Amino acid sequence: MAIYERKETWDEQAVEELRGNYHAILTRIGEDPTREGLLKTPERAAKAMAVLTSGNGMDPEGILRSALFTEPSDEMVLVRDIEVYSLCEHHMLPFFGKAHVAYIPDGKIVGLSKIPRVVDAYSRRLQVQERLTEQIRDCIQSTLGAKGVAVVIEARHLCMQMRGVEKQNAVTTTSAFTGLFLSDPKTRKEFMQLAVGSTYGRH
């Protein structure tokens, strides 16, 4: 039986520098980096940060171009409930939720797995939700030349839940549209109903 082994890659020099920084942070907040539970924490935190910001080294348009196909279909393509994990650039605390992405082809379609990969490429970096939503939209629009693109992200922000206003149940929703999703109310309503529910779609 094959043994599953997860492999992650990172810049070893960058991780080593981050490790030193995290060691200094632990000391500065009054912790003892030499105690058993914290001995490997700086290294683990450094590698985690490298993964969480790995989108900076990705080419989202290249991801889409790697699986473009000629196809005469002009029906809506929707990928919903794509998991989103990102870091707020203001506090470097996580925000997380779901993205719903749709496009209407104009002679070109893309492999379905590439859309979540584009979401990851933009979310795995320091972000604000508003910009993240627009970047996903613009990347798909410019690369596919679609008749329209729609993106909705629903997310919870730990900078709101753990500190600041401490509103535990607040959900932030952002949306961005192009083409037919802007000009045709029926198309936009269909997307909203399919993506986030009929109640939201009526507004």
C-alpha positions in Angstrom: 0.0 0.0 0.0 1.3 3.4 -1.0 2.0 5.8 1.9 0.6 9.3 1.4 3.2 12.0 1.9 2.3 15.6 1.6 5.0 17.7 0.0 5.2 21.5 0.3 8.0 23.7 -1.1 9.3 27.0 0.0 12.4 29.2 -0.2 14.7 27.8 2.5 16.5 31.1 3.0 13.3 33.0 3.4 12.0 30.4 5.9 15.2 30.7 7.9 14.9 34.5 8.1 11.2 34.2 9.1 12.2 31.6 11.7 14.5 34.1 13.3 11.8 36.8 13.2 9.2 34.5 14.9 11.8 33.5 17.6 12.2 37.3 18.3 8.5 37.8 18.4 8.0 35.0 21.0 10.7 36.5 23.1 9.2 40.0 22.8 5.7 38.9 23.9 7.1 37.4 27.0 7.3 33.7 26.0 10.3 31.4 26.4 11.2 30.0 22.9 13.4 27.4 24.6 10.6 25.6 26.4 9.5 22.3 25.0 6.2 23.4 23.4 7.8 26.3 21.6 11.1 24.8 20.4 9.9 24.2 16.8 7.2 26.9 16.8 9.4 29.5 14.9 10.2 27.0 12.2 6.6 25.8 11.9 5.2 29.4 11.8 7.8 30.4 9.2 6.8 27.4 6.9 3.1 28.2 7.5 3.6 31.8 6.4 5.5 30.6 3.3 2.5 28.5 2.3 -0.1 31.1 3.2 1.6 33.7 1.0 2.7 31.3 -1.8 0.2 32.9 -4.2 2.8 35.7 -4.7 4.8 33.3 -6.8 1.9 32.0 -8.9 0.8 33.1 -12.3 -3.0 33.0 -12.3 -3.4 33.7 -16.0 -0.8 31.0 -16.8 -2.9 28.6 -14.7 -5.9 29.3 -16.9 -4.0 29.2 -20.2 -2.7 25.7 -19.3 -6.1 24.3 -19.8 -8.0 26.4 -22.4 -10.2 24.6 -24.9 -12.1 25.7 -28.0 -15.8 25.0 -27.4 -18.9 26.7 -29.0 -20.9 26.5 -25.7 -22.4 29.8 -24.5 -24.2 28.5 -21.4 -23.2 29.7 -17.9 -20.4 27.7 -16.2 -20.5 28.0 -12.4 -18.1 26.6 -9.8 -19.6 27.3 -6.3 -18.5 26.9 -2.8 -14.8 27.2 -3.5 -13.0 27.3 -0.1 -11.1 30.6 0.5 -8.4 31.0 3.0 -6.5 34.3 3.1 -4.7 36.8 5.3 -6.0 40.3 5.9 -3.3 42.7 5.0 -4.2 45.1 7.8 -3.7 42.7 10.7 -2.3 39.6 9.1 -5.2 37.6 10.6 -7.1 35.0 8.6 -10.3 35.5 6.7 -12.0 32.5 5.2 -15.2 31.5 3.5 -16.5 30.5 0.0 -16.1 31.9 -3.5 -18.7 31.4 -6.2 -17.3 31.9 -9.7 -19.2 31.8 -13.0 -18.5 32.8 -16.6 -20.3 32.7 -20.0 -18.0 31.3 -22.7 -17.3 33.0 -26.0 -15.6 30.2 -27.9 -13.2 29.2 -25.0 -13.7 27.1 -21.9 -11.2 26.2 -19.2 -10.7 23.1 -17.2 -12.9 23.3 -14.1 -10.1 22.6 -11.6 -8.3 25.7 -12.8 -10.9 28.1 -11.4 -10.3 27.0 -7.8 -6.6 27.2 -8.5 -6.9 30.8 -9.6 -8.9 31.5 -6.4 -6.0 30.0 -4.4 -3.4 32.0 -6.4 -4.9 35.3 -5.4 -6.1 34.4 -1.9 -2.7 33.0 -0.7 -1.2 36.4 -0.2 -1.9 39.4 2.0 -5.3 40.6 0.8 -8.4 42.6 1.2 -11.6 40.8 0.2 -12.7 43.5 -2.1 -9.5 43.4 -4.2 -9.5 39.6 -4.1 -13.0 39.5 -5.7 -12.0 41.8 -8.5 -8.7 40.1 -9.2 -10.4 36.8 -9.8 -13.0 38.4 -12.0 -10.4 40.3 -14.1 -8.1 37.4 -14.5 -10.9 35.1 -15.9 -12.3 37.9 -18.1 -9.0 38.9 -19.7 -7.7 35.3 -20.2 -10.9 33.7 -21.5 -12.4 36.7 -23.3 -15.8 35.6 -21.8 -19.1 37.1 -22.5 -19.4 37.8 -18.8 -17.8 36.8 -15.5 -19.3 36.9 -12.0 -17.6 36.4 -8.6 -19.1 36.4 -5.2 -17.1 35.8 -2.0 -18.7 35.3 1.4 -16.1 35.4 4.3 -15.6 35.7 8.0 -12.7 37.9 9.2 -10.9 37.0 12.4 -9.8 40.7 12.7 -13.5 41.4 13.3 -14.2 38.3 15.4 -11.2 38.0 17.6 -10.4 41.7 18.1 -11.9 45.1 17.3 -15.7 45.0 17.2 -15.6 41.3 18.1 -18.8 40.4 16.1 -18.7 36.7 16.0 -21.4 36.1 13.3 -20.6 38.9 10.9 -20.2 37.7 7.3 -18.8 40.0 4.6 -20.1 39.5 1.0 -18.4 41.1 -2.0 -19.3 40.7 -5.7 -17.8 41.7 -9.0 -19.3 41.3 -12.5 -18.5 41.9 -16.2 -20.4 41.6 -19.5 -23.8 39.9 -19.5 -23.8 39.7 -15.7 -23.8 43.5 -15.6 -26.0 44.2 -18.6 -28.6 41.4 -18.3 -30.5 41.4 -15.0 -31.9 37.9 -15.8 -28.4 36.4 -16.2 -27.2 38.1 -13.0 -30.3 36.9 -11.1 -29.8 33.3 -12.3 -26.2 33.4 -11.1 -27.2 34.7 -7.7 -29.9 32.2 -7.3 -27.7 29.3 -8.2 -24.7 30.5 -6.3 -25.9 32.0 -3.0 -29.6 31.2 -2.8 -32.9 32.5 -4.1 -33.4 35.0 -1.2 -30.2 36.8 -2.0 -30.8 36.6 -5.7 -34.1 38.6 -5.4 -32.3 41.7 -4.2 
